């Protein structure tokens, strides 16, 4: 009979639980997308292109605040998941409070750093119009004030995810994500100043952190009694988190640096033309984000006891992301110009269609790469992804600056996609070091990506709408047949048939 530890690992990584949690993550990340589609055109109209460009930078800054937790958020999720899988629950309370104490200290340091560099950043680096500079500077000061709260909330959410309580985490995440776009829209009738808009975002972050803390106290009752950080737990947290810090700094830097360089080398108006399609197409990554967010603690648990189960989870993760994202990416690339015209008008579409198409391809590839990245990090080797990013960073920045100079925002999109392709190949090779028995799966996955991308880029050269429609119907028909006959297992086909034949009542 299986022992208690094995039973705990099976429960935490059961197919039903992972599926349920993936749905919760999908809702949690998808709801803000629907609001963004509605809110962004109104914000552009109400704020103007320049001021909206600065607002998108503020959104990027909030997303980049995770670097100040020095990898502790991810470390908490991994270490708590490991202890749950190993039955060492008595250590969890001290681990959580130690991590939160460290996050508080690092958050205060982050506030001081961002506050000190904001004047230089606003006045000298970004090409912000003179009339908007003081307003932008005050907004960045306000964002700096929220850093300790933002990273503490991420750590508390990581605790819930380690317990596979994605339902609770997303009950909080949904209104937070919605308010990222809806908050500025609510302020707009009263003021088009960035400062009150950012103030609303900061206030919601404070409220979110309080709710996450209450949920963690409910999920882990021992937190109410054993509230002392333990020095003996600092080392394992820092050991894992230190390399995660490198990834947390360089990864988002390479994700967001393009828009900051566009603002510095071209204009904040060009930032809007680049960031708007990016904000839309990046939401495709919510598909992989929902699944990978669930797989990370599951990988951490199964790598301790059952690596065959880890391999199965890895293969399914790649497969499901590919099946969902390929048709969505194909439709976006094919109908990019028509969709942008309907949404934001001809002028905006002419400047942003190429960017949208290239970034859609990049997000598709990058979404698949998130699965091997999560496996490598959950295996206790975040140093591998960090070292990869360290080598990539200078090469990427040089390439980005060169292509920006030659092709403008189109060059930024090309540089980002090239980096993503290299990332993906290296990460799949790394997985083979941990799971050598899935070599065939790795190479089949890479071949599948090459074929898919080759098909996706074809409609970028088609201008006639009728031809586009025929192409879409033909490719999607073939894709459905290939998926049913080759990509899905017999058990998955049986379950899908059961779902399709379901009749309520």
N, C-alpha and C positions, 0 to 999 in steps of 0.2 A: 504493500500500500504506500502511496506517496506521503512524505512527511509534511509537516505544517508549512515549512518554507516553500516546498514545491507547490502545494495547494494555493498558497498566497500568490505565487508567481503566475499560476494558471488563471486565477481569478482576475488579477490585474491586467492580463494580456489576452483575455478571452475574446473571441471574435465578436460576440454580441456587444460586449462593453466597448471595444474599439470602434465598432460601427456606430453605436449610439453617440460616443464622444465625438466622432468625426462629423456627424450630423449637427451636433451642438456647435462645434467650431465653424462649420459652414454657415450656419445661421448667424453666429456671432460676427463673422467677418463679411458676410454677404449683405446684411441689413444696412451697414454704412454705405455700401456701394450704391444701393438704390437711392439713398438720400443724396449722395454726391452727384448723381446724374441730374437730379432735380435742382440741387443747390448751386452747383458751379456756374451755370449760365447766368443765374440771377446775381451771384457775387461778382462775376466779371462785369456785368452791366452796371451794378450799383457802385462798385469800387473803382472801376477803370482798370486797364491792363497793368499799369505800373504798380498800383497799390495791391492788386490781386497777386502780382508776381512776388511782392514782399510777403504776403500772407502765406503763399505756398512755401516760401523759405522758412517761415515760422513753423509750419507743419513739419517740415523736414528737421528743424532743430529739435522739436519735441521727440521725433522718432530717433534722433541721434543721442538723446540723453542716456540711453542704455549703456553707453560706453563708460559712464561714471560709476557703474556698479562693479566694475572690474571683473566681470564674468560671474559674479556671485548669484545672480538670478538663475542662470542655467545650472550652476553648481548645486544650488539648493534642490532643484528639480531632480537632477541626477542622483545626488547622495541620499535624498529622502526616498526616492524610488528604489534604490539599492537596499536601503535598510528595511523597507517594507517587504521586498522580495526575500531578504535574509532573515526576517522575523526579529530585527533589532529595533523594535519600536521605542524602547526606553531611551534611545539616544536622540530621537527626532526633535523633541522640544528644545533641548539645548542647542542643537544644530540650527534650528530656525531662528532663535533669538540671537545667536552669535552672528548669523548672516545679516539679520536686520540691523544689529548694532554697527557692523562694518559698513553696511550700505548707508546708514545715517552719516557716518563720518565721511565717507567718500562723496556723498551727496553734497555736504557742506563745502567740501573742497571744490566740487564741480561748480557750485554757485559762485564761489570766489573767482574761479578761473574765467567762467563765461562773463561775469560782470566786468572783469578787468579788460578783457579783449573786445567787448562789444563796441566801444567807440571806434577803435581801429578798424574793426570789421565793417561797421556801417559807413564810416566816413572815407576810408581809404581803399577797401577791398572791393565792395560791391558798388556798381554804378547806379546808386539810388538817386533819383532827382533831389535837388536841394530842399525842395518844399516838403519832402517825405522823410528826410533824414532824422530829425528829432523825434518824430512820431515812431519811426522804426526803432530808434535807439531805446526809447522808453518801453517799447514792446519786448525787445530782447532782454532788458533788465527784468521785466516781469516774468519772462520765461525762465530766466536764471534762478529766480526765487523758488520756482516749483521743482527744481531738480531733485532734492532729497525725497519729495513726495512721489514723484514719478517713478524713481527707481525702487523705492520701497514697495509701491503698489505692484510693480513687476515681480519682485521677489515673493510677495504674498500670493500672487496669482500662480507662481511656480509651485508653491506648496500645494495648492488645490489640484494642479495638474499632475503632480507626483502621486496624489491619491486618486487619480483618474476622475476627479470631480469637475469635469469640463462643463457640466450643466451649471454649477454654481459660478464658475469663472465667467461663463458667457452671459449669464443673467446680468452681470455687471458690465461686461465688455460691450454688449449690444448698445445700451444707452450712451456709453462713453464714445463709441465709434460714431454713432449718429450725431452726437452733439459736437463732434469735431467739425462737421460741416453745417449743422443746423444752428449751432451757437452763434457764429458770425452772421448768419442770415437773420436771426431774431434781433440782433443788435442793429442791423442795417437800416430799418425805418427810423431809428433814433439818431444814428451817427454812422458816418462812413470812415471814422477814425479806426486805425488798427488797434489802438491801446485798449478800448473797452472790449473789442472782439477777443483779443488775447486774454484779457482779464476773465472773461466768461470761460474760456478753455482752461485756465489755471484753476478757477474755482471748482469746476467739475472734477479736475484731477484730484484735488484735496478730498472732495466727497467720495470719490471712487476708492481712494486709499483707505478711508475709514470703513467703508463697506467690506472691502477685501479683508481687513483685519478682523472684523466681526465674524465673517464667514470662516476664517482660519481658526478662531477661538472656538467656534462651534464644531468644526471638523476635528480639531486636535485639542480636546479639553485640557490636556496636560499643560498647554501653553498658559493657562490661567494661573497655574500654581508654580511651575518651574520657569521663572522668567529671567534667570541669570544666564548671561552669555558665558560660555566655557572656553577658556584660553586653549585647551587641548584640541578644540575643534577648529581653531583658526587656521592651522596649517593645512588640513585636508581641503578646506574651502579655498584658501589662497592658492594651493597647489593646482587644483583644477581650474580655478578662476583666472589665474594669471595668464595662461595661454588663451583662455576664452576672451580675456581683455584685449589681447592683440587682435583677435578676430572681430570683437565688438567695436574696436576702433577703426581697423582697416576695412572690414567688410562694409559697414555703412558709409565710410568715407568714399569707397569706390562706387557705392550706390548713389550717393547724393552729390559727390564732387562735381559731376557734370553740370548740374544746374547752377552751382556756385561759380564755376568757371565761366559758364555762359553769362551770368550776371556781371562778372568781373571783366570779361574780354569783349562781350557784345553789348547787352543791355538787359535790364529787368523785364522789358517787354518781350525779348526773345525767350527769357525764362518762362513766361506764361505760355508762349507757343510750344515750348518743349515740355513743360511740366504737366500741362493739361492732358495731352494724350498719354503721358506716362502715368498720371494718377488713375486714368481709366484702365489702361491695359495692365497696369501692375495689379489690379484687383483680380486678374486671372490667377495670380499666385495664391489667392485665398484658397483655391482648390488644394494645392500642395501644402499650404500652411495649415489648413484644417487637419489634414492627414498626418503630416510630419509632426505637428504639435502633439498628437496622440501617440505617434510611434516613438518619439524620443524617450519618454519614461518607460515605454514597453521594451525598447531596445536595452535600456539600462538594466531592467529587471531580468530579461531573458539571457543577456550576455553572461550573467553570473552563473546560470544553471543549465541553459538549454540553447546552445548556439544553432542547432538545427531549426528550432522554432524562430530564432532571429533571422535566419536565412529565408524562411517562408514569409515572414512579415516583410522583409526587404523586397522580395520578388513581387508580392502583392501590392506593396506601396508603389513601386515603379509602374506596374501594370495599370492600376486604377487611375493614376495621374495621367498616364498616356491616353487611356481610353476617353477620359473626360475632356482633356485639354486640346487634343488634336483637332476635333471638329470645331471647337470654339475659336481656336487660333486661326483655322482656315477661313472661317466666316469673317472674322475681324479683318484679316489681311485682304480678303477679296472685296469686302464692302466698305473698306476704310474711308475712302473719299466720300461716298454717298452718305455714310453715317455721320461723318463730321459736318457735312453741309447741312443735314437736317438738324443737327444738335447746336452748332455754333455759327453756321453761316459759311458762305463761299470763301471769304477772305481768310478766315481762320483755318478752314479746311485746306486751302492751297498751301499754307505754310506748315501744316502739321501732319498731313497725310503720310508722307514718307517716314516721319519719325514714328508715327503710330504703327505702321507696318513692321518696321525693323524692331521696335521694342516688343511688339507682340511675339515675334519669333524668338527674341531673347528671353522673354518671360517664360515661354513654353520650355525652352531648353533649361533655363535656370530652375524651373519648378521640379523637373526631374532630378536635377543635381542636388536638391535639398534632401532627398532621401539618403544617398550615400554620405552627405555631410553630417546628417544627424546620427547615422550609424557610427561613423568614425569618432565623433565627439562623445557619444554615449558609451563608447568602448574605453573611455579614459584617455584618449589621445587627441585632445583639442590642439596640442602643439603642432600636429601635422597640418591641419587646415590653417593655423596661424602662420606657420613658416611658408606655406604656399602663398598666402596673401602678402607676406612681407616681400617675397621675391617679385610678385606681380605688381605691387603698388607703383614703383618708379617707372616700370615699363608702361603700365596703363596710363599714368599721368602724362608721360611724354607723348604717347600715341594720341591721347585725348586732346592735348593742346595743339598738336600738329593737325589733326583732322578738323578741329574747331576752326583753325585758321584757314584751312583750305575749303571746307564744305559747310561751315556754320553749324547750326543745330543738327543738320543731317549727319555731319561727321561725329557729333557726340553720340548719336544713336548707334552708328556703325562701330565706334570704339567700344561701347558698352557690350554690344552683342559679341564681338570678337573675344573680349575678356571672358564672357560667360561660357563660350564654347570651350576655351582652354580649361577653365575651372572644372567643367563637367567631366571632361576626359580624365583629368588628374584624379578627381574624387572617385570615379569608378575604379581606377587602378588601385587606389588606396583600399577600397573595400575588399579587394581580392587578398590583401595581406591578412585581413581578419577572418574572412570566410573563403578559404581557398577552394572549397568544393563547389562554388557557384561561378566558376570561370566562364562556363558556357552561357549562363544567364547574363553576365556582364557584357560579353561581346555581342550577344543577340540584342541586348537593350541599346547598345551604342549604334549597331547597324540599323535598328528600327528608327532611331532618332535621325540618322543621316537621311534615310529614305523619306521620313515624314517632312523634314525641313525642305528637301528637294521639291516635294509636292507643294508645300505651303507657299514657297516664293514664286511659283508660276503665275498666280493671278495678279501679282504686282505688276506684270507686264501686259495685262489685259485691260483695255479701256472700254470696250463695248459692254453695256449692262446685260444684254441678252446672253452673250458668250460667257460672262461671269456666272450667270444663273445656271446655264447648262453645265459648266465646269463644276460648280458646287454640287449640284444634284448627282452628277456622275461620280465624283470622288467620294462623297459621303455614302453613296450606295455601296461602292466597293468596300469602304471602310467598315460599314456595318456588317457586311458578309465576312470580312477577314476577322473582325472582332469576335463574332459569334463562333466561327469555325476554328480559330487558331488562338486568339488571345485569352478567351474565357475557358476555364476548366469545366468538366462535366458537372461538377457540383455547383459551380457558379451559374451555369446555364439553367440548371434545375431550379435554383433559387430565384433566378430572374423570371423564369416562366411562372413560378408560383406568385411572384409579386404582380406580374402583368395580368394574371388571371384572377386576381383578388377582387371580390365584389363585396362592398360593405353591406352589412345587414343580412 
